[in-house]
Amino acid sequence: MTENGAFDPARYQEPKTIQRVLHTARTIAVVGLSGNELRASHFVGYYLKRHGYRVIPVNPREPEILGEKSYASLGEIPVPVDVVNVFRAPDALPGIARDAVAIGATSLWCQFGVVNAEGARIAEDAGLTVVMDLCLKIEHARYLGRMHWLGFNTHRITSVRTGLQ
């Protein structure tokens, strides 16, 4: 909370915490992973898989995504999960946090815009590391990839389009 009582997700964006999660994670359950290649969740899942993480899709509408069996809920996953990466509306976060605690995950990572104080509190109270309002792919590229070599370590992402050539 800030001085005026508002929730401040910046508390959950500590660089050393982010780096520790990235270095120790091996299995990542992506809640809301889409089979649509044009969706951000699909691109992030593809990137993580390509960089050696085991990606487990959690999406009740898809039987398989990225060549992996998709599960309807976190509770159905039969293997230990290190990170629960959330691509869902902020209102869904408290329930997802409870499920992440129940399966013994070590971290709860909430993508851009997935900000919910109650969800963060639930996970934190159970001992999970919480990262909020950041993209796992971007942070991986920043700290473990080559993004910083190109000068993109500016905390901004942009895509300038010049139109059709």
N, C-alpha and C positions, 0 to 999 in steps of 0.2 A: 504494500500500500504506500501511496505517496503521502505527503504532508496533508493534502486535502481529502485523504481517504480513498482516492481513486486507485484502482488496480494498475500496477506498473509491470508489464511483462519484461521490461529490460532487466529486472532482477533475475530472470531465467535465461540470460544471454551471456553469461560469463565465459570468455574465451578458453580458460583452462578447463572448465567443466565440459565444454563442447569438444575440445581436443581429447579429453579422457574418454568420453562416450565413443567418439569416432575410432580411437585406438583399441578399445577393449571389446567393442561389439563384433559379433560374428553373425548372429541371426536377427533379422529385422522383420517384424510383422507390420505390413503396411495396411492400415485400416482405411478402406475407401479406395484401394488400388483399382483403377479402371482398366478394362480391356481395350479401351479406345486409345489408339496410339497418339492422338492429338491432345489428350488430357495431361496435365502436369504430373499427376500421380503416376501415370504410365511411364513417362519419361524418367521420373525420379527412380522408380522401381527398376527400370532397365539399366540406368546408370549404376545404381548400387550393386545390382547383380553382376554387371560387367567389371566392377571393381572388387569382386571377390566376396561380397556379403551373400549370405543365404537369405533370399527374399521370400517371405510367405505372404501371399495375398489374402486379405480378409475382405470379402465382398460376397454377400449372399446371392447376388444376381448372376455371378459368373462361375462356371465350373472349373475353369482353368485360365490363368493369366501368366504371361511370360514363361510358359512351359511348366508352371507349377500349379499344383492343386490349390484351388481357392476355398477358403473356409468361410462359413456363414458368420462365425463369431470367434473372438479370441479364445474362448473356452474350448473350442473344438480342436485347436492346434495340438498335435500329439508330441511335440518336441519343445524343449526349453527355448524361450525367447529372450533376447537381450534388450532389444529396443522395440517399443510400440510406436510406430510413426503414424501420425493421425492426419488424414485428409478428409475431415468431416466438418460439419457445421459446429461452431463453438458450443451450442446447447447440448450436443451429444457428448461432450468431453467428460462430464462427471461419470456417466455410465461406462465410458471407455476406460477411464482411470480406474474405476472399481474392478473392471475385468482385467486390466493390466496388473493390478495388485494381486488378484486372485490367481493368475497364472504364474506369478513369481518373476515377472519382467524386472529388469534392473533400471530401465529408463523409459520415460514417456517423452516423446519428441512431437511437438505440435507445430505443424507447418504454418506458413504465412497466414495470418488472419484467424487462426484457431487459438483464440485467447479466451480463457474462462478461469476465473479465480477459484471457483469451487473445485474444478477438475484438478488444478494445480495443487490445491490444498490436500485433496484426497490422496494423490500420488505421493506428495512430499511427506505427509504424515505417516505413510507406510514405508518410507525409506527409499522411494524411487528418486532418481535424478530426473529433474524436469528441465527441458529446453522448450521455450515457447516463442512463437511468432518468428521463426527462422526456418529456412529450407535446408534439409539435411544434405541434399546434393550440392547446394552452393557452399555450405560450410565445409563439406568434404573437399570440394575443389579448392577452397581457400586455404585450408590447413594441410591437406595431404596430396592435393593435386598440383596442377601447374598454373592455376588461376593467378596466383600472386606474382608469378614471373612476368606476366603480361601487364601488370600494373592495375589490376582490377580490385585490389584490396581497399576499396573506397567505401564499402557499405552501401553501394548503389548498384542497381542492375538497370540497364537501359537497352532498348532495341530501337535504333533509329532506322526507319524504313524510308528509302528514297523513291519508292514506287516502282512500277514496272519499267524495265529497261528495253 
